[in-house]
C-alpha cells in the first residue's frame, strides 16, 4: 500500500477529480455518480446516471440494481448519505455503457485498484496494514486498533470452527453470536446497537476497549469449548456459545462489582454527535 492510498481512504483521486469510496465486505466500493462525473463532465451527473439506468434497462444490456448497492458516503454538506456504489467489477460494467473517450484511463486506474486487492489476498499483511490505517484515520487510538484487529482474528477463528462443525452461515451464525453476546452483556446484537444509537454500522467498531476484550473472551472461550468437546451440529455448538458467553458475563459482572461502574456503554465513535457513557451503578 502506498502513502497515497493511506491518505485517500475516503476520497480517491483520479486526475485531480474526487471519487468517493468506502470499504464493504473487504473490498473497495466507489460512488457511481462520481465516476459518471469523471467520465462525462456532465453538469448534473446524478441526472445522467438516473437516465442511464432507464436506458440500459430498456436496452436489456444489464440491470444496474444487480451490481449497485446503496452505501453511506460523505455528501457535500458533510453528512453521510446513501449513494449508489459499485465495486471494481461493477464499475467496469458501467463504464462499458458510457460512451466516452475518458473511459480507458479510468479502466487502467481501476485495474490498479484490482491489482492491489489481489496483492492483499496474496499477502494478508498488506490488507491488515490498510485496515489499521483506515481506523487510525477515523480517529481510533493505536491501542484500540490493536484490540480490534486481534478481535477480528478471534472472530475468524471461531467462524472457521462453525463452518467445519456444521453450522449454517446464513442462519446459525447470527443465533450463535447472539447467544455469546447475551451471555457476555445480557444484550442481543440488535439491542446493543440500539443502545449505542447505531443502525447499519458495525457494532464492534463502536465498542470501548473493555467491551472488545470481553467480546474476544466470549468468542475465544466458545472456540475452546468447541475443540475440547469436539462439538458437532447446531445444538452442541449453541450449548458451547452460551457457555462461552457466560464465562465473559461472569468476568463482566466481577469488573462491575469491583469498579462500581457498568461495562456496557452507550459510547460510540460516531462523528456526528458527542458520545455518552452510562453512569455509575
C-alpha positions as CSV (number, residue, x, y, z in Angstrom):
1,X,0.0,0.0,0.0
2,X,1.4,3.4,-0.9
3,X,1.3,6.5,1.3
4,X,-1.1,8.0,-1.3
5,X,-3.5,5.1,-0.7
6,X,-3.5,5.7,3.1
7,X,-4.1,9.4,2.6
8,X,-7.1,8.8,0.3
9,X,-9.0,6.3,2.4
10,X,-12.4,8.1,1.9
11,X,-11.6,10.0,-1.3
12,X,-9.8,8.5,-4.2
13,X,-8.2,10.9,-6.7
14,X,-8.3,10.4,-10.4
15,X,-6.5,13.1,-12.4
16,X,-7.5,15.7,-9.8
17,X,-11.1,14.6,-9.6
18,X,-12.5,13.2,-6.4
19,X,-14.2,9.8,-6.3
20,X,-15.7,8.8,-3.0
21,X,-15.1,5.2,-1.9
22,X,-15.7,3.0,1.1
23,X,-14.9,-0.5,2.3
24,X,-17.7,-3.0,2.1
25,X,-17.3,-6.8,2.6
26,X,-13.5,-6.3,2.5
27,X,-13.3,-4.5,-0.9
28,X,-13.5,-1.0,-2.3
29,X,-16.8,0.3,-3.5
30,X,-16.9,3.5,-5.5
31,X,-19.5,6.3,-5.9
32,X,-21.2,5.7,-9.3
33,X,-22.2,9.4,-9.6
34,X,-18.6,10.4,-9.0
35,X,-17.4,8.0,-11.7
36,X,-20.0,9.4,-14.1
37,X,-18.9,12.9,-13.4
38,X,-15.3,12.0,-14.3
39,X,-16.3,10.2,-17.5
40,X,-18.8,12.7,-18.9
41,X,-18.1,16.1,-17.4
42,X,-21.9,16.3,-17.1
43,X,-23.2,19.3,-15.2
44,X,-25.6,17.0,-13.5
45,X,-24.1,13.5,-13.1
46,X,-26.9,12.4,-10.9
47,X,-29.4,13.1,-13.6
48,X,-27.1,11.4,-16.2
49,X,-27.0,8.3,-14.0
50,X,-30.7,8.3,-13.5
51,X,-31.4,8.5,-17.2
52,X,-28.7,5.9,-17.9
53,X,-30.3,3.4,-15.6
54,X,-33.5,3.7,-17.5
55,X,-31.8,3.4,-20.9
56,X,-29.7,0.3,-20.1
57,X,-32.8,-1.4,-18.7
58,X,-34.7,-0.6,-21.8
59,X,-31.8,-1.9,-24.0
60,X,-31.7,-5.1,-21.9
61,X,-27.9,-4.5,-21.6
62,X,-27.8,-5.2,-17.8
63,X,-29.7,-4.4,-14.7
64,X,-27.9,-1.7,-12.7
65,X,-29.5,-2.8,-9.4
66,X,-27.7,-6.1,-9.6
67,X,-24.3,-4.5,-9.4
68,X,-25.0,-1.5,-7.3
69,X,-25.6,-1.1,-3.6
70,X,-26.7,1.9,-1.6
71,X,-23.8,2.7,0.8
72,X,-23.3,5.7,3.0
73,X,-20.8,8.2,1.8
74,X,-20.0,11.8,2.9
75,X,-22.0,14.3,0.9
76,X,-21.0,17.9,0.1
77,X,-22.7,19.1,3.3
78,X,-20.6,16.6,5.3
79,X,-23.5,14.4,6.2
80,X,-23.4,10.6,5.5
81,X,-26.0,9.8,2.8
82,X,-26.8,6.7,0.9
83,X,-25.3,6.7,-2.6
84,X,-25.3,4.2,-5.4
85,X,-21.9,2.4,-5.2
86,X,-20.3,-0.4,-7.2
87,X,-17.2,-2.5,-6.7
88,X,-14.4,-2.6,-9.3
89,X,-16.1,-5.2,-11.4
90,X,-19.4,-3.3,-11.3
91,X,-17.7,0.0,-12.3
92,X,-16.1,-1.7,-15.3
93,X,-19.5,-2.8,-16.4
94,X,-20.9,0.7,-16.0
95,X,-18.0,2.2,-17.9
96,X,-18.9,-0.1,-20.9
97,X,-22.3,1.6,-21.1
98,X,-20.9,5.2,-21.0
99,X,-19.8,6.4,-24.5
100,X,-16.7,8.4,-23.5
101,X,-13.1,8.6,-24.6
102,X,-12.2,9.2,-21.0
103,X,-13.1,5.6,-20.1
104,X,-9.8,4.0,-20.9
105,X,-7.5,5.8,-18.4
106,X,-10.2,5.2,-15.7
107,X,-10.2,1.5,-16.6
108,X,-6.4,1.4,-16.1
109,X,-6.8,3.2,-12.7
110,X,-9.4,0.7,-11.6
111,X,-7.2,-2.2,-12.8
112,X,-4.5,-0.8,-10.5
113,X,-7.0,-0.9,-7.6
114,X,-7.9,-4.5,-8.5
115,X,-4.2,-5.4,-8.7
116,X,-3.7,-4.0,-5.2
117,X,-6.6,-6.0,-3.9
118,X,-5.1,-9.2,-5.4
119,X,-1.8,-8.3,-3.8
120,X,-3.6,-8.1,-0.4
121,X,-5.1,-11.5,-0.9
122,X,-1.7,-13.0,-1.6
123,X,-0.1,-11.1,1.3
124,X,-2.8,-10.5,4.0
125,X,-0.3,-8.3,5.9
126,X,-0.9,-5.6,3.3
127,X,-4.7,-5.8,4.0
128,X,-4.0,-5.6,7.7
129,X,-1.9,-2.5,7.3
130,X,-4.6,-0.9,5.2
131,X,-7.2,-1.7,7.8
132,X,-5.2,-0.2,10.6
133,X,-4.5,2.9,8.6
134,X,-8.3,3.3,8.0
135,X,-9.1,3.0,11.7
136,X,-6.4,5.4,12.7
137,X,-7.6,8.0,10.1
138,X,-11.0,7.7,11.7
139,X,-9.5,8.8,15.0
140,X,-9.2,5.5,16.8
141,X,-6.3,5.1,19.2
142,X,-3.4,2.8,18.4
143,X,-4.3,0.7,21.4
144,X,-7.9,0.3,20.4
145,X,-6.9,-0.6,16.8
146,X,-4.7,-3.4,18.0
147,X,-7.5,-4.8,20.1
148,X,-9.9,-4.5,17.2
149,X,-7.5,-6.3,14.9
150,X,-7.0,-9.1,17.4
151,X,-10.8,-9.3,17.8
152,X,-11.1,-9.9,14.1
153,X,-8.6,-12.8,14.3
154,X,-10.5,-14.4,17.2
155,X,-13.8,-14.0,15.4
156,X,-12.5,-15.6,12.2
157,X,-11.1,-18.5,14.1
158,X,-14.5,-19.0,15.7
159,X,-16.4,-18.9,12.4
160,X,-14.0,-21.3,10.9
161,X,-14.9,-23.7,13.6
162,X,-18.6,-23.2,13.0
163,X,-18.2,-23.8,9.3
164,X,-16.2,-27.1,9.9
165,X,-18.7,-28.3,12.6
166,X,-21.9,-28.0,10.7
167,X,-23.3,-24.5,11.3
168,X,-25.3,-22.8,8.6
169,X,-23.7,-19.4,7.9
170,X,-27.0,-17.8,6.7
171,X,-29.0,-18.9,9.8
172,X,-26.9,-20.3,12.6
173,X,-24.0,-17.8,12.8
174,X,-26.4,-14.9,13.9
175,X,-28.1,-17.1,16.5
176,X,-24.7,-18.3,17.9
177,X,-23.3,-14.8,18.0
178,X,-26.4,-13.5,19.8
179,X,-26.1,-16.3,22.4
180,X,-22.5,-15.3,23.1
181,X,-23.4,-11.6,23.3
182,X,-26.4,-12.3,25.6
183,X,-24.2,-14.3,27.9
184,X,-21.5,-11.7,28.0
185,X,-23.5,-8.5,28.1
186,X,-27.1,-9.5,28.6
187,X,-28.0,-7.9,25.3
188,X,-28.6,-9.1,21.8
189,X,-26.6,-7.6,19.0
190,X,-29.6,-5.6,17.8
191,X,-30.3,-4.3,21.3
192,X,-26.7,-3.4,21.8
193,X,-26.7,-1.4,18.6
194,X,-29.8,0.4,19.7
195,X,-28.1,1.3,23.0
196,X,-25.2,2.9,21.1
197,X,-27.5,4.7,18.6
198,X,-26.3,2.6,15.6
199,X,-28.1,1.4,12.5
200,X,-26.1,-0.3,9.8
201,X,-22.7,0.4,11.5
202,X,-20.6,-2.5,12.7
203,X,-21.2,-2.8,16.5
204,X,-17.6,-3.8,17.2
205,X,-16.3,-0.6,15.6
206,X,-18.2,1.3,18.3
207,X,-17.2,-0.8,21.4
208,X,-14.9,0.5,24.1
209,X,-11.7,-1.3,24.9
210,X,-13.2,-3.4,27.7
211,X,-16.2,-4.3,25.6
212,X,-13.9,-5.5,22.8
213,X,-11.9,-7.5,25.3
214,X,-15.0,-9.2,26.8
215,X,-16.3,-10.0,23.3
216,X,-13.0,-11.6,22.5
217,X,-13.1,-13.6,25.7
218,X,-16.6,-14.9,25.0
219,X,-15.7,-15.9,21.4
220,X,-12.2,-17.4,22.2
221,X,-13.8,-19.4,25.1
222,X,-16.5,-20.7,22.8
223,X,-13.9,-21.8,20.3
224,X,-12.0,-23.6,23.1
225,X,-15.2,-25.4,24.2
226,X,-15.9,-26.5,20.6
227,X,-12.5,-28.1,20.3
228,X,-12.3,-29.5,23.8
229,X,-15.8,-31.1,23.5
230,X,-15.4,-31.9,19.8
231,X,-18.9,-30.4,19.3
232,X,-20.8,-31.1,16.1
233,X,-24.2,-29.8,14.9
234,X,-26.1,-26.7,15.9
235,X,-27.5,-27.9,19.3
236,X,-24.0,-28.7,20.6
237,X,-22.5,-25.5,19.1
238,X,-25.2,-23.4,20.7
239,X,-24.6,-25.0,24.1
240,X,-20.9,-24.0,23.8
241,X,-21.8,-20.5,22.6
242,X,-24.0,-20.0,25.7
243,X,-21.3,-21.4,28.0
244,X,-18.6,-19.2,26.3
245,X,-20.8,-16.1,26.7
246,X,-21.4,-17.0,30.4
247,X,-17.7,-17.0,31.1
248,X,-17.4,-13.5,29.7
249,X,-20.5,-12.5,31.5
250,X,-19.1,-13.6,34.9
251,X,-16.0,-11.6,34.2
252,X,-18.0,-8.5,33.2
253,X,-20.0,-8.7,36.5
254,X,-16.8,-9.1,38.5
255,X,-15.4,-6.0,36.8
256,X,-18.6,-4.1,37.5
257,X,-18.6,-5.2,41.2
258,X,-15.0,-4.1,41.7
259,X,-15.3,-0.8,39.7
260,X,-18.9,0.1,40.7
261,X,-19.4,1.1,37.1
262,X,-21.3,-0.6,34.3
263,X,-19.1,-2.1,31.5
264,X,-21.9,-1.9,28.8
265,X,-21.7,1.6,27.4
266,X,-23.7,3.8,25.1
267,X,-20.4,5.3,23.9
268,X,-19.8,5.1,20.2
269,X,-17.4,6.6,17.6
270,X,-20.0,8.4,15.5
271,X,-18.6,11.7,14.4
272,X,-22.0,13.4,14.2
273,X,-22.7,13.6,17.9
274,X,-21.0,13.5,21.2
275,X,-20.7,10.2,22.8
276,X,-22.3,9.3,26.2
277,X,-21.2,6.8,28.8
278,X,-23.7,5.1,31.1
279,X,-23.2,6.4,34.6
280,X,-22.0,4.5,37.7
281,X,-24.2,1.7,39.1
